[in-house]
């Protein structure tokens, strides 16, 4: 049943994304991502001039270009593309100069790259389904995935030949992997998490900060025994941490290892960094900060000057401008000949979901899948909001994924409560049906604590 739901979600999302491919207006950034698709070929020639320190090589990490190239090759297209778009001489509404200079993608290449993004966006919905299903149940997972599949901004950016859909996929994979790691700690899963974060950093840089902060949880887990000996604070800590219930205390060392694996993967996939990994990474970080500052100076009406304004812009975009519930309200309004557009409740629902996730984290303890999922999502959100200097819609896509996960938690928890109420009233519900419906068999109060194992986390 789970595999069938996953396939259904994939094709629903793909249908939504592909439907927008011919309708989405051309964006100049698409030209640059297509132009850099040759990076995949150049990855096998890491000492070539392509990886010298220059504007385009430093401008964006290469993973989005690699994925674009794979999609082009799979669809029989060439990696020998047009020239890079020059923003000094045009934008999406002024393309003549760049078109004359050969910087405009061929229609077939543009459509092929957009189809690649559409498939990536659909995969993200499947990963979201699997993640929420592990945190709650398949009903919550399905609703979360469908919420994301029908989100207008997700559809728009999954129908453009840019890297935002790719990055969101890596955020989704990192969340799923850390949930799996918490449920059953192993070095294979820990290394996989580091690799996923490294691939995400090779798309956008923020996972480097996420990995470094997650690693700080490792010493906390390892020092659990010492913290418990602290007067008063140790007693309070022991009620929540539950580290003593974890069968594999190596989880602390696994988290400590994340930055090394993440950074190693990041460097391995980006030959530009090889001559001086640390120095050139710092150049990348400085370059991205300068780019953000320049964008804020050029587009003054979109500039974000404070973190409060960043929160306000995020709320406006995800609650009113782009909203899945807004689409639902607008559709219902049309039935009754009313204009109910521009109104949504995505964020309030998501906030309630994350309150419930935080409650689960407090109940299950620090090393639980709920706590570590909350950590990775909170860190990724914090990095985005702290670094946001310009109100460009593409920067909000990972936040849409996070919002969808919160809504899935809310629905999953509500479904669980509803089914438990039904099961209490009916003794004829079989254990197999309970499992199919997405809830665990009820336990007697006396056995509930004894059966709190790693699998329950």
Helices and strands as residue ranges (DSSP letters): H 2-21, H 28-35, G 36-38, H 39-42, G 49-51, H 55-59, H 63-74, G 87-89, H 96-100, H 107-135, H 138-149, H 152-157, H 164-183, H 187-201, H 207-222, H 224-228, H 233-241, G 243-245, H 251-256, H 258-268, G 271-273, H 277-298, G 300-302, H 307-316, I 317-321, H 324-335, H 346-364, H 369-387, G 393-396, H 397-425, H 431-437, H 445-448, G 454-456
